[in-house]
Amino acid sequence: MGLGNVLNTARDALIAQSYGLTVTGQNIANASTPGYVRREAILQTKALGTQAFGTVEVGGMRRATDLFTQRKVYESIGLGASAKEQSRQMGQVEALFNDFQGSGLSDALDQMFGSFSSLAANPSDPATRISVLDRAEAFAQRANDTANALATQRNEMFAQAQDAVKNVNERAKDLARVEAEIMIARSGGGDPSDLLQEREELLRSMGELVNVRVIEDGEGRAVVSAAGATLVEGTNFNQLSLDLDDNGAIRLWSSSASGAKSEVTRFLTGGTLGGLKESRDVDLFKVQSQLDEFVWGVGDAVNQQHAAGVGLDGQAGRNIFDLGPGPGAENASRSIKLHADVLGQPDRVAAAGAAGSLPGGSDNAVELVRLGTRPILAGGTQSPGAAYGALIADVGLRAKRAQDTAEHREAVHAQIENLFQSQSGVSLDEEMVQLTKYQRAFEAASKVLTTVDGLLEDLLRAL
């Protein structure tokens, strides 16, 4: 082996060790970058013709990734985002029923039955009769406000879900673009590590929005499914879309490039989109239904009892509340208002049980007071106070369960992320060892180069 070959060996060594230093520098620079996958320089022996020994060359770069752990990361990201969104939405619902801050129905309910008590004590007093209508109207208005706030929240959640779908589709398009660039880089013998890192970041971002599953085909191309539907396959991508079914619940559709659509709602289990769906169509729907049942039950019982009595004009059969057009409780909390029978007519409030006891009769007012403690709701098993307490308890339980789930899933994600970091993340201690190794090798190759250069000068002078 001549000095020329030794010189070439030193040159290749400098190039290889410099590449190793560059890769190590990238790792150190991205030590705090979320989701960054550690890279390893591949240095291999290059054969020199038919000789038994060779010099070093750069064989490329390897990402220290584990596909199984990556899939678990995407899954935990989706489940965590879903629970976090559900907890946030239920926190807003809970605030609507906060009686400590006067935003619940409890005070309005108590004041209405309190006005009935005052009526029983002063059945012919005009101010007391006006107070009864005021308190009844206040109860109806508080029910309207709460129900409208729930309806507004549901509408806003649908708009948020539409935005989430739009963002998913944008990321699907970006993933297809990145896959095309990865294929070009690989076919040209280039290094796709930066593109693979971009793909990783896009997948994590998509996992925040919807439950994602990723596999690689035999050629290393990503096949990405979202909510059970194939969204990206190599350089091809599909779209998601939303609408509402006949009951007003969210439906999720997958659309192919040919325009064919298939419903995938039942496979939506994670991401912000999954949390919005669960909160809107399960939790809020149930709370709204319970509120309607409560308001309708109270209003209907008060109407029946009031209709049994007579106003100061001796007339019976009048209602206090208008519960809306429906025969049942649906939308009662949004529809309830003072009935036209008594609106602006305090003399029509039926305090007396019969015309013969006018003007001082109060037996019907006493029965109205007793409704506050009688089991008139939930199939005759709960008083108004107990029924409202059960509604508040259910809201609180749903909010607490959502919060606990969010905290649990956050902890699980932290564990999986730590596992991912231990396998694929950057350890500064290890990188410092690698940095020292490449540095020493680079210095040694430089020394060889300097030595050979000196020997060549000596040889030339000798000749």
C-alpha positions as CSV (number, residue, x, y, z in Angstrom):
1,M,0.0,0.0,0.0
2,G,1.6,3.2,-1.1
3,L,1.6,6.7,0.4
4,G,-1.1,7.7,-2.1
5,N,-3.4,5.0,-0.8
6,V,-2.7,6.1,2.8
7,L,-3.5,9.7,1.8
8,N,-6.8,8.6,0.3
9,T,-7.6,6.6,3.4
10,A,-7.0,9.7,5.5
11,R,-9.1,11.8,3.2
12,D,-12.0,9.3,3.4
13,A,-11.7,9.1,7.2
14,L,-11.9,12.9,7.4
15,I,-15.1,12.9,5.3
16,A,-16.7,10.1,7.3
17,Q,-15.8,11.5,10.7
18,S,-17.0,14.9,9.6
19,Y,-20.3,13.3,8.6
20,G,-20.6,11.7,12.0
21,L,-19.9,15.0,13.7
22,T,-22.7,16.6,11.6
23,V,-25.2,14.0,12.5
24,T,-24.3,14.2,16.2
25,G,-24.6,18.0,16.0
26,Q,-28.1,17.6,14.5
27,N,-29.1,15.3,17.4
28,I,-27.8,17.7,20.0
29,A,-29.5,20.7,18.4
30,N,-32.8,18.8,18.5
31,A,-32.5,17.4,21.9
32,S,-35.6,19.4,23.1
33,T,-37.6,19.1,19.9
34,P,-40.9,17.2,20.6
35,G,-41.1,14.0,18.6
36,Y,-37.6,14.2,17.2
37,V,-36.1,10.8,16.3
38,R,-32.4,10.3,17.0
39,R,-30.2,9.7,13.9
40,E,-27.2,7.5,13.6
41,A,-24.4,7.9,11.1
42,I,-23.7,4.6,9.2
43,L,-20.0,4.3,8.5
44,Q,-18.8,1.2,6.7
45,T,-15.7,-0.3,5.1
46,K,-15.1,0.5,1.4
47,A,-13.2,-2.2,-0.4
48,L,-10.1,-1.1,-2.3
49,G,-10.1,-3.2,-5.5
50,T,-9.1,-6.8,-4.7
51,Q,-7.1,-5.9,-1.6
52,A,-8.3,-7.5,1.6
53,F,-8.4,-4.2,3.5
54,G,-10.3,-1.0,2.8
55,T,-11.1,2.5,3.9
56,V,-14.1,4.0,5.5
57,E,-17.1,5.5,3.7
58,V,-20.5,7.0,4.6
59,G,-23.2,4.4,4.2
60,G,-26.0,6.9,5.0
61,M,-28.1,7.7,8.1
62,R,-30.3,5.6,10.2
63,R,-33.2,6.8,12.3
64,A,-33.5,5.1,15.7
65,T,-37.2,4.4,15.4
66,D,-39.5,1.7,16.7
67,L,-42.7,1.4,14.7
68,F,-44.6,-0.3,17.5
69,T,-43.8,2.4,20.0
70,Q,-44.6,5.1,17.4
71,R,-48.1,3.6,16.9
72,K,-48.7,3.6,20.7
73,V,-47.6,7.3,20.8
74,Y,-50.2,8.2,18.1
75,E,-52.8,6.2,19.9
76,S,-52.1,7.9,23.3
77,I,-52.0,11.3,21.6
78,G,-55.5,10.7,20.2
79,L,-57.0,9.3,23.4
80,G,-55.5,12.1,25.4
81,A,-56.7,14.9,23.1
82,S,-60.2,13.3,23.1
83,A,-60.4,13.2,26.9
84,K,-59.0,16.7,27.3
85,E,-61.6,18.1,24.9
86,Q,-64.4,16.3,26.6
87,S,-63.2,17.6,30.0
88,R,-63.1,21.1,28.7
89,Q,-66.6,20.9,27.3
90,M,-68.1,19.4,30.4
91,G,-66.4,22.1,32.5
92,Q,-68.4,24.6,30.5
93,V,-71.6,22.7,31.0
94,E,-71.0,22.4,34.8
95,A,-70.6,26.2,35.0
96,L,-74.1,26.6,33.6
97,F,-75.5,24.9,36.6
98,N,-73.4,26.6,39.2
99,D,-75.9,27.6,41.9
100,F,-73.2,29.1,44.1
101,Q,-72.7,31.8,41.5
102,G,-76.5,32.2,40.8
103,S,-76.3,30.6,37.3
104,G,-78.3,27.5,38.2
105,L,-82.1,26.9,38.4
106,S,-82.2,26.2,42.1
107,D,-82.7,29.8,43.3
108,A,-85.4,30.5,40.7
109,L,-87.2,27.3,41.6
110,D,-87.1,28.1,45.3
111,Q,-88.2,31.6,44.8
112,M,-91.2,30.5,42.7
113,F,-92.4,28.1,45.3
114,G,-91.7,30.8,47.9
115,S,-94.0,33.1,46.0
116,F,-96.7,30.5,46.2
117,S,-96.2,30.4,49.9
118,S,-96.7,34.2,50.1
119,L,-99.8,33.9,48.0
120,A,-101.3,31.4,50.4
121,A,-100.7,33.9,53.2
122,N,-102.1,36.9,51.2
123,P,-104.3,35.6,48.4
124,S,-106.0,38.9,47.7
125,D,-102.9,41.1,47.8
126,P,-102.1,42.5,44.3
127,A,-98.4,42.9,45.0
128,T,-98.2,39.2,46.0
129,R,-100.0,38.1,42.9
130,I,-97.6,40.2,40.7
131,S,-94.7,38.6,42.5
132,V,-96.0,35.1,41.7
133,L,-96.0,35.9,38.0
134,D,-92.6,37.6,38.2
135,R,-91.1,34.5,40.0
136,A,-92.7,32.1,37.5
137,E,-91.4,34.2,34.6
138,A,-87.9,34.3,36.2
139,F,-88.0,30.4,36.5
140,A,-88.9,30.2,32.8
141,Q,-86.3,32.7,31.8
142,R,-83.6,30.9,33.7
143,A,-84.6,27.6,32.1
144,N,-84.5,29.3,28.7
145,D,-81.1,30.8,29.3
146,T,-79.6,27.5,30.4
147,A,-81.1,25.5,27.5
148,N,-80.1,28.2,25.0
149,A,-76.6,28.1,26.3
150,L,-76.5,24.3,25.9
151,A,-77.8,24.6,22.3
152,T,-75.3,27.3,21.5
153,Q,-72.5,25.2,22.9
154,R,-73.6,22.2,20.7
155,N,-73.7,24.5,17.6
156,E,-70.2,25.8,18.4
157,M,-68.9,22.2,18.9
158,F,-70.2,21.3,15.5
159,A,-68.4,24.2,14.0
160,Q,-65.2,23.2,15.9
161,A,-65.6,19.6,14.6
162,Q,-65.9,21.0,11.0
163,D,-62.6,23.0,11.6
164,A,-61.0,19.8,12.9
165,V,-62.0,17.9,9.8
166,K,-60.7,20.6,7.6
167,N,-57.3,20.5,9.4
168,V,-57.2,16.7,9.1
169,N,-57.7,17.0,5.4
170,E,-55.0,19.6,5.1
171,R,-52.6,17.3,6.9
172,A,-53.6,14.3,4.7
173,K,-52.7,16.4,1.7
174,D,-49.3,17.4,3.2
175,L,-48.6,13.8,4.1
176,A,-49.2,12.7,0.5
177,R,-46.8,15.4,-0.6
178,V,-44.1,14.4,1.9
179,E,-44.5,10.7,0.8
180,A,-43.9,11.7,-2.8
181,E,-40.8,13.6,-1.8
182,I,-39.6,10.6,0.3
183,M,-40.0,8.4,-2.7
184,I,-38.0,10.8,-4.9
185,A,-35.2,11.0,-2.4
186,R,-34.9,7.3,-2.0
187,S,-35.0,6.6,-5.7
188,G,-32.2,9.1,-6.2
189,G,-30.1,7.7,-3.4
190,G,-30.7,10.7,-1.2
191,D,-31.2,10.8,2.6
192,P,-34.9,11.2,3.4
193,S,-34.4,11.6,7.2
194,D,-35.6,15.2,7.3
195,L,-38.7,14.2,5.3
196,L,-39.3,11.3,7.6
197,Q,-39.1,13.7,10.5
198,E,-41.6,16.0,8.8
199,R,-43.9,13.0,8.3
200,E,-43.6,12.1,12.0
201,E,-44.6,15.7,13.0
202,L,-47.6,15.7,10.6
203,L,-48.8,12.3,12.1
204,R,-48.5,13.6,15.6
205,S,-50.4,16.7,14.6
206,M,-53.1,14.6,13.0
207,G,-53.3,12.4,16.0
208,E,-54.3,15.5,18.1
209,L,-57.4,15.8,15.8
210,V,-58.5,12.2,15.2
211,N,-57.5,8.7,16.1
212,V,-54.7,7.7,13.7
213,R,-53.2,4.4,12.8
214,V,-50.0,4.0,10.7
215,I,-48.4,1.1,9.0
216,E,-45.8,0.9,6.3
217,D,-46.1,-1.2,3.1
218,G,-43.4,-3.3,1.7
219,E,-41.7,-0.3,0.1
220,G,-41.6,1.8,3.3
221,R,-44.6,4.0,2.3
222,A,-46.9,5.1,5.1
223,V,-50.5,3.9,5.0
224,V,-52.5,6.2,7.3
225,S,-56.0,5.5,8.5
226,A,-58.1,8.0,10.5
227,A,-61.3,6.9,12.3
228,G,-60.9,3.5,10.6
229,A,-60.8,5.0,7.0
230,T,-57.7,4.9,4.8
231,L,-56.8,8.6,4.6
232,V,-53.3,8.4,3.0
233,E,-51.7,5.6,1.0
234,G,-48.4,6.6,-0.4
235,T,-48.9,9.7,-2.6
236,N,-52.7,9.3,-2.7
237,F,-55.0,10.8,-0.1
238,N,-58.8,10.9,0.7
239,Q,-61.0,13.4,2.5
240,L,-63.2,13.4,5.6
241,S,-66.5,15.3,5.9
242,L,-69.2,16.0,8.4
243,D,-72.9,16.3,8.5
244,L,-75.8,15.8,11.0
245,D,-78.2,12.9,11.0
246,D,-82.0,13.2,11.5
247,N,-81.5,13.5,15.3
248,G,-78.9,16.2,15.0
249,A,-76.0,14.0,15.8
250,I,-72.6,14.3,14.1
251,R,-71.9,11.9,11.2
252,L,-68.3,11.4,9.9
253,W,-67.8,10.4,6.3
254,S,-64.8,9.2,4.3
255,S,-64.7,10.3,0.6
256,S,-62.3,8.8,-1.9
257,A,-60.9,10.5,-5.0
258,S,-63.7,8.9,-7.1
259,G,-66.3,10.5,-4.9
260,A,-67.5,7.4,-3.2
261,K,-68.5,8.0,0.5
262,S,-68.7,5.7,3.5
263,E,-69.8,6.5,7.0
264,V,-67.1,6.0,9.6
265,T,-68.7,7.6,12.7
266,R,-68.6,4.4,14.7
267,F,-64.8,4.2,14.3
268,L,-64.2,7.7,15.7
269,T,-62.6,7.1,19.1
270,G,-59.9,9.7,19.6
271,G,-58.5,13.2,18.9
272,T,-60.3,16.5,19.4
273,L,-62.9,15.3,16.9
274,G,-63.7,12.3,19.0
275,G,-63.9,14.3,22.2
276,L,-66.3,16.8,20.5
277,K,-68.5,14.0,19.2
278,E,-68.7,12.3,22.6
279,S,-69.4,15.5,24.5
280,R,-71.9,16.9,22.0
281,D,-73.9,13.9,21.1
282,V,-73.7,11.9,24.4
283,D,-73.1,14.2,27.4
284,L,-74.7,17.4,26.3
285,F,-77.6,15.6,24.7
286,K,-78.3,13.7,27.9
287,V,-78.0,16.9,30.0
288,Q,-80.4,18.7,27.7
289,S,-82.9,15.8,27.8
290,Q,-82.7,15.8,31.6
291,L,-83.2,19.5,31.8
292,D,-86.2,19.3,29.4
293,E,-87.8,16.5,31.6
294,F,-87.2,18.5,34.7
295,V,-88.6,21.8,33.4
296,W,-91.6,20.1,31.7
297,G,-92.4,18.1,34.8
298,V,-92.4,21.1,37.1
299,G,-94.3,23.3,34.6
300,D,-96.9,20.6,33.9
301,A,-97.5,19.9,37.6
302,V,-97.9,23.6,38.3
303,N,-100.2,24.0,35.4
304,Q,-102.4,21.1,36.5
305,Q,-102.7,22.4,40.0
306,H,-103.2,26.0,39.0
307,A,-105.9,25.0,36.5
308,A,-107.8,23.3,39.4
309,G,-108.2,26.7,41.1
310,V,-109.9,30.0,40.3
311,G,-108.8,33.5,39.8
312,L,-110.4,36.6,41.4
313,D,-112.9,36.5,38.5
314,G,-114.0,33.0,39.5
315,Q,-112.7,31.3,36.3
316,A,-110.8,28.0,36.4
317,G,-108.8,26.0,33.9
318,R,-106.0,28.5,33.3
319,N,-102.3,27.6,33.0
320,I,-99.3,29.5,34.4
321,F,-96.8,28.2,31.9
322,D,-96.8,27.7,28.1
323,L,-94.6,24.6,27.6
324,G,-94.4,24.8,23.9
325,P,-96.1,23.0,21.0
326,G,-94.9,19.5,21.7
327,P,-97.0,16.9,23.5
328,G,-94.0,15.9,25.6
329,A,-90.9,17.3,27.2
330,E,-88.8,17.8,24.1
331,N,-87.4,21.4,24.0
332,A,-89.5,22.3,27.0
333,S,-86.7,24.2,28.6
334,R,-86.2,26.4,25.6
335,S,-89.9,26.9,25.0
336,I,-91.3,27.5,28.5
337,K,-92.8,31.0,29.1
338,L,-95.7,32.6,30.9
339,H,-99.0,31.5,29.4
340,A,-101.2,34.0,27.7
341,D,-103.9,33.1,30.2
342,V,-102.1,34.9,33.0
343,L,-99.5,37.1,31.3
344,G,-100.0,40.6,32.6
345,Q,-103.1,39.5,34.5
346,P,-102.2,39.0,38.2
347,D,-105.9,38.8,39.1
348,R,-106.1,35.5,37.2
349,V,-103.6,33.8,39.5
350,A,-105.7,30.9,41.0
351,A,-105.1,31.1,44.8
352,A,-108.6,29.9,45.7
353,G,-109.9,26.4,45.1
354,A,-113.4,27.4,44.3
355,A,-115.3,30.6,43.4
356,G,-117.3,30.4,46.7
357,S,-114.1,31.1,48.8
358,L,-113.2,34.4,46.9
359,P,-111.6,36.8,47.5
360,G,-109.7,35.4,50.4
361,G,-109.6,31.7,49.5
362,S,-106.0,30.2,49.5
363,D,-106.5,26.4,49.4
364,N,-105.2,26.1,45.9
365,A,-102.2,28.3,46.7
366,V,-101.5,25.9,49.5
367,E,-101.5,23.0,47.1
368,L,-99.1,24.8,44.8
369,V,-96.7,25.2,47.7
370,R,-97.0,21.5,48.5
371,L,-95.9,20.7,44.9
372,G,-92.4,21.8,46.0
373,T,-92.0,18.8,48.3
374,R,-94.2,16.2,46.6
375,P,-92.8,13.4,44.4
376,I,-94.1,14.8,41.1
377,L,-91.1,14.0,38.9
378,A,-89.2,11.0,37.6
379,G,-92.4,8.9,37.5
380,G,-93.6,10.1,40.8
381,T,-90.5,9.3,42.8
382,Q,-88.7,12.6,43.2
383,S,-89.7,16.1,44.4
384,P,-88.6,19.1,42.3
385,G,-85.6,19.7,44.6
386,A,-84.5,16.1,44.5
387,A,-84.9,15.9,40.7
388,Y,-82.9,19.0,40.2
389,G,-80.3,17.7,42.6
390,A,-80.0,14.5,40.6
391,L,-79.6,16.6,37.4
392,I,-76.8,18.6,39.1
393,A,-75.2,15.4,40.4
394,D,-75.2,13.8,36.9
395,V,-73.6,16.9,35.4
396,G,-70.9,16.9,38.1
397,L,-70.3,13.2,37.7
398,R,-69.8,13.6,34.0
399,A,-67.5,16.5,34.4
400,K,-65.5,14.7,37.1
401,R,-65.3,11.5,35.1
402,A,-64.1,13.5,32.0
403,Q,-61.4,15.2,34.1
404,D,-60.2,12.0,35.7
405,T,-60.0,10.3,32.3
406,A,-58.1,13.3,30.9
407,E,-55.6,13.1,33.8
408,H,-55.2,9.3,33.5
409,R,-54.6,9.5,29.7
410,E,-52.2,12.3,30.1
411,A,-50.2,10.1,32.5
412,V,-50.4,7.1,30.2
413,H,-49.2,9.3,27.3
414,A,-46.3,10.6,29.4
415,Q,-45.2,7.0,30.1
416,I,-45.4,6.0,26.4
417,E,-43.6,9.2,25.4
418,N,-40.8,8.4,27.9
419,L,-40.6,4.9,26.4
420,F,-40.4,6.5,22.9
421,Q,-37.7,8.9,24.1
422,S,-35.7,6.1,25.6
423,Q,-35.7,4.3,22.3
424,S,-35.7,7.1,19.8
425,G,-35.0,10.3,21.7
426,V,-31.7,12.1,22.2
427,S,-29.5,11.4,25.2
428,L,-27.1,14.2,25.6
429,D,-24.7,11.9,27.5
430,E,-24.6,9.5,24.6
431,E,-24.2,12.2,22.1
432,M,-21.3,13.7,24.0
433,V,-19.6,10.2,23.9
434,Q,-20.3,10.1,20.1
435,L,-19.1,13.6,19.7
436,T,-15.8,12.8,21.5
437,K,-15.4,9.6,19.4
438,Y,-15.8,11.4,16.1
439,Q,-13.7,14.3,17.2
440,R,-10.8,12.0,18.2
441,A,-11.1,10.0,15.0
442,F,-11.1,13.2,13.0
443,E,-8.0,14.5,14.8
444,A,-6.3,11.1,14.2
445,A,-7.1,11.2,10.4
446,S,-5.8,14.7,10.3
447,K,-2.6,13.6,11.9
448,V,-2.3,10.8,9.3
449,L,-2.9,13.3,6.6
450,T,-0.2,15.6,8.0
451,T,2.2,12.8,8.4
452,V,1.8,11.4,4.9
453,D,2.1,14.9,3.5
454,G,5.4,15.3,5.3
455,L,6.6,11.9,4.0
456,L,5.7,12.9,0.5
457,E,7.7,16.1,0.8
458,D,10.7,14.2,2.1
459,L,10.3,11.7,-0.8
460,L,10.2,14.5,-3.4
461,R,13.3,16.2,-1.9
462,A,15.1,12.8,-1.9
463,L,14.3,12.4,-5.6
